[in-house]
Amino acid sequence: MQRWDRVEAFVEVVRAGAFNAAAERLQVSSSHVSRLVGQLEQQLDTPLLYRTTRRLGLTEAGRVYYQHCRHLVEGLHEAEAAVKDLQERPSGVLGLTCATTFGERFIAPLVHDFMARHPRLEVRMHFTNRRVDIIDEGFDIAIRLGALEDSSLIARRLCERREYVVGSPAYFTRIAQPHSLSELSRHRCLVGSRDHWRFDVDGVRREVRVDGPWRGNSGPALLDAALKGLGLAQLPDYYVEEHLARGELISVLDAYRHGDTAVWAVYPRHRQRSPKVRQFLDFLVEHIADRLPPRHPRTTRGAPEDAPRS
């Protein structure tokens, strides 16, 4: 590396036409540049420059050596610029996994917007409601919904997410709205991907096992069953907000709504310096709120948000 410093100093002296000007470009002292060029001449056992009181010129050996070395220096600077550009601009393959419906509706469009800004980026998206081991399966980022499990992954909060217990007006003409968690046992509960519903009782998370005539692992199908009056369902806000606003669904048990249900991006610690990961996460945080449906605050008719909790 010491030899390369001598070559770079020599090339800069020739380009600048003076030792002091070359020193400014290299951000070192003039004496240091002069010493490096002298060491190079000693190494090659021939003078490369001749110096007079008025000018600095190249010897014949110096001209030959400069013609070869200037391309090397230019190549080094281009290589450094290329690496720096690679580090600052997302490129390569970004592996992403997310829950199916949320990913298809909200994450995929943002991924496409991000790709349009960074044409050198490739994306591999995998939508599944299964909890993916992103390290073993080779993903850069996982978008996860709700409470996070303890892990070695780094988590970044993207946005809030609420879960509602809802039923249709037609359903509530047949059975009265529940005002406490104990009343759920008297209702037809539509069971999605889990057979327990999460609530908050006096700041403590509580899970209530539910049962009913319908089971399935599809959010849209569960929503359709609730809209058609088949029973109660617990669903995230992005499924039900518009239906609550139009009065097609009624939210109940809002006083017990569990609050720790945000949307998170999780990723391995060694990925945090990757430009594609870092910049994509910044992009998600900045734009995801624009994609989500507007909030329509609704409370159950019989139990307001500040109702006593049992």
C-alpha positions in Angstrom: 0.0 0.0 0.0 3.0 2.3 0.6 4.0 1.8 -3.0 0.5 2.8 -4.2 0.7 6.0 -2.1 3.9 7.0 -4.0 2.2 6.3 -7.4 -0.9 8.4 -6.4 1.3 11.2 -5.2 3.3 11.3 -8.4 0.2 11.3 -10.6 -1.4 14.1 -8.7 1.8 16.2 -8.9 1.8 15.8 -12.7 -1.9 16.7 -12.9 -1.7 19.7 -10.6 1.7 20.9 -12.0 3.0 21.6 -8.5 3.7 19.8 -5.2 1.7 22.2 -3.1 -1.4 21.9 -5.4 -1.1 18.1 -5.3 -0.8 18.2 -1.5 -4.1 20.2 -1.3 -5.9 17.6 -3.4 -4.5 14.7 -1.3 -5.0 16.6 1.9 -1.5 16.1 3.1 1.6 18.4 3.4 3.8 19.4 0.5 6.8 17.9 2.2 5.0 14.6 2.5 4.2 14.6 -1.3 7.7 15.5 -2.1 9.0 12.7 0.1 6.7 10.1 -1.6 7.7 11.1 -5.1 11.4 10.9 -4.1 10.9 7.4 -2.7 9.2 6.4 -5.9 12.1 7.6 -8.0 14.5 5.8 -5.7 12.5 2.7 -6.0 12.5 2.9 -9.8 16.1 4.0 -9.8 15.4 6.8 -12.2 14.3 10.4 -12.0 10.7 11.0 -13.1 10.5 14.8 -12.7 12.9 17.6 -13.3 12.6 20.7 -11.2 13.6 24.3 -12.0 12.9 27.5 -10.2 10.1 28.3 -12.7 8.6 24.9 -13.7 8.1 21.3 -13.0 8.4 18.8 -15.9 8.5 15.1 -16.7 11.6 13.2 -17.8 11.2 10.7 -20.6 10.8 7.9 -18.0 8.4 10.1 -16.1 6.2 10.5 -19.2 6.1 6.7 -19.8 5.4 6.0 -16.2 2.7 8.6 -16.0 0.8 7.3 -19.1 0.6 3.9 -17.5 -0.1 5.0 -13.9 -2.8 7.6 -14.5 -5.2 4.9 -15.7 -4.5 2.9 -12.6 -5.3 5.9 -10.4 -8.5 6.7 -12.4 -9.5 3.1 -12.1 -9.0 3.1 -8.4 -11.1 6.2 -8.0 -13.9 4.8 -10.2 -13.8 1.6 -8.2 -14.2 3.5 -4.9 -17.0 5.6 -6.4 -18.8 2.5 -7.6 -18.6 0.8 -4.1 -19.7 4.0 -2.4 -22.6 4.3 -4.9 -23.5 0.7 -4.2 -23.5 1.3 -0.5 -25.8 4.4 -0.8 -28.2 3.2 -3.5 -30.4 0.1 -2.9 -29.5 -2.8 -5.2 -29.4 -6.6 -5.2 -32.3 -8.8 -4.0 -34.5 -7.7 -1.1 -36.3 -10.7 0.5 -39.6 -9.8 2.3 -42.3 -11.8 4.0 -45.6 -10.6 5.3 -49.1 -11.8 6.3 -51.1 -12.4 3.2 -53.9 -9.9 3.2 -52.0 -7.1 4.8 -49.1 -7.7 2.5 -51.1 -7.8 -0.6 -53.2 -4.7 0.2 -50.7 -2.4 1.8 -47.0 -3.6 1.7 -46.8 -4.8 -2.0 -47.9 -1.4 -3.4 -45.2 0.3 -1.3 -42.6 -2.2 -2.5 -43.5 -1.4 -6.1 -43.3 2.3 -5.4 -39.8 1.8 -3.9 -38.7 -0.4 -6.8 -39.7 2.4 -9.3 -37.3 4.7 -7.5 -34.5 2.1 -7.4 -34.4 0.2 -10.7 -31.3 -1.8 -9.7 -33.3 -3.4 -6.8 -34.9 -6.9 -7.1 -37.5 -8.1 -4.7 -38.6 -11.5 -3.5 -42.0 -11.3 -1.7 -43.5 -14.2 0.2 -47.0 -13.8 1.6 -48.0 -16.3 4.3 -49.8 -16.3 7.6 -47.2 -18.7 8.9 -44.6 -17.2 11.2 -41.4 -17.4 9.1 -37.9 -17.8 10.5 -36.4 -15.1 8.4 -32.8 -16.1 9.2 -33.1 -19.8 8.3 -35.3 -19.0 5.3 -33.1 -16.2 4.0 -35.3 -13.1 4.2 -34.1 -9.6 4.9 -37.3 -8.3 6.5 -40.5 -9.7 8.0 -43.6 -7.5 8.5 -45.4 -8.8 11.6 -48.7 -7.9 13.1 -49.6 -7.6 16.8 -47.5 -8.4 19.9 -44.0 -9.5 19.2 -42.3 -12.5 20.7 -38.9 -12.1 22.3 -36.1 -12.7 19.8 -32.7 -11.5 18.7 -34.3 -9.6 15.8 -34.4 -5.8 15.6 -38.0 -4.5 15.5 -39.2 -1.2 14.0 -42.7 0.0 14.6 -44.5 1.0 11.3 -48.0 1.9 12.4 -50.8 1.3 14.8 -53.2 -1.6 14.4 -56.5 -2.1 16.2 -58.5 -5.3 16.5 -62.3 -5.1 16.7 -64.9 -7.6 17.8 -67.7 -7.0 15.3 -71.1 -8.3 14.3 -73.7 -7.3 11.8 -76.9 -5.4 12.7 -78.9 -8.4 11.6 -77.0 -10.7 14.0 -77.7 -8.3 16.9 -81.4 -8.5 16.2 -81.3 -12.1 17.2 -78.9 -11.9 20.2 -78.1 -8.9 22.4 -74.7 -7.3 22.2 -72.2 -8.5 24.8 -71.1 -6.1 27.5 -68.5 -8.3 29.2 -66.1 -11.0 28.2 -68.0 -13.6 30.0 -70.9 -13.1 27.7 -68.9 -14.3 24.7 -69.7 -17.9 25.6 -73.4 -17.2 24.7 -72.5 -16.0 21.2 -71.7 -17.6 17.9 -68.0 -16.8 17.5 -66.4 -17.1 14.1 -63.0 -18.6 14.5 -60.1 -17.5 12.3 -56.5 -18.5 12.4 -56.5 -18.7 16.2 -59.2 -20.1 18.6 -58.6 -17.4 21.2 -59.3 -13.7 21.2 -57.0 -11.2 22.8 -58.3 -8.4 25.2 -57.0 -6.0 27.7 -58.5 -6.1 31.2 -57.2 -3.4 33.5 -54.0 -3.2 31.6 -53.4 -6.9 31.6 -53.5 -9.0 28.5 -56.1 -11.7 28.6 -56.9 -14.4 26.1 -60.4 -15.8 25.8 -61.0 -19.1 24.0 -63.9 -19.0 21.6 -65.9 -21.4 19.6 -68.7 -21.4 17.0 -70.1 -22.8 13.8 -67.5 -21.3 11.4 -63.7 -21.9 11.2 -61.3 -20.8 8.5 -57.9 -19.3 7.9 -58.9 -16.5 5.5 -59.5 -13.0 6.7 -61.7 -11.9 3.8 -63.8 -15.1 4.2 -64.2 -14.4 8.0 -65.2 -10.8 7.2 -67.9 -12.0 4.7 -69.3 -14.4 7.3 -69.6 -11.6 9.9 -71.2 -9.2 7.3 -73.8 -11.9 6.6 -74.8 -12.2 10.2 -73.3 -15.6 11.0 -71.7 -14.5 14.2 -69.1 -12.3 15.9 -65.6 -12.0 14.6 -62.4 -10.4 15.8 -60.7 -8.7 12.9 -58.0 -6.0 12.4 -59.0 -2.4 11.6 -58.1 -2.6 7.9 -60.8 -5.2 7.4 -63.6 -3.5 9.2 -63.1 0.3 9.2 -65.1 1.0 6.1 -67.9 -1.3 7.2 -68.1 0.3 10.6 -68.4 3.7 8.9 -71.3 2.5 6.7 -73.1 0.8 9.6 -72.7 -2.6 8.1 -70.9 -3.8 11.2 -71.1 -2.9 14.9 -68.1 -2.9 17.1 -68.6 -4.4 20.6 -66.4 -4.8 23.7 -64.4 -1.8 22.8 -63.6 -1.2 26.4 -61.5 -4.4 26.4 -59.7 -3.8 23.1 -56.1 -5.0 23.3 -53.8 -2.1 22.6 -50.5 -3.9 21.8 -51.3 -4.8 18.2 -49.0 -2.6 16.1 -47.4 -3.4 12.7 -43.7 -4.1 12.9 -40.8 -4.6 10.6 -38.3 -7.1 12.0 -34.9 -7.9 10.6 -31.6 -9.5 11.7 -29.1 -7.3 13.3 -26.5 -7.9 10.6 -28.9 -6.4 8.0 -29.3 -3.0 9.7 -26.4 -1.4 7.7 -27.6 -2.6 4.3 -28.8 0.3 2.2 -31.7 -1.7 0.7 -33.0 -2.6 4.2 -32.4 0.7 5.8 -33.8 2.8 3.0 -36.8 0.6 2.4 -37.7 0.7 6.1 -37.5 4.5 6.1 -39.7 4.5 3.0 -42.3 2.3 4.8 -42.4 4.4 7.9 -42.9 7.5 5.8 -45.6 6.3 3.5 -47.5 3.4 5.1 -50.0 5.7 6.8 -51.1 7.1 3.4 -52.1 3.6 2.4 -54.1 2.6 5.4 -57.9 3.2 5.5 -59.0 6.3 7.5 -59.9 5.8 11.2 -63.6 5.7 12.0 -63.7 5.7 15.9 -66.7 3.7 17.0 -67.6 2.3 20.3 -70.1 -0.3 21.3 -73.6 1.0 21.9 -73.8 -0.5 25.3 -70.2 -0.1 26.6 -68.3 3.0 25.9 -64.5 3.1 25.8 -64.2 4.3 29.4 -66.7 1.8 30.7 -65.7 -0.1 33.9 -63.9 -3.4 33.1 -64.6 -6.7 34.8 
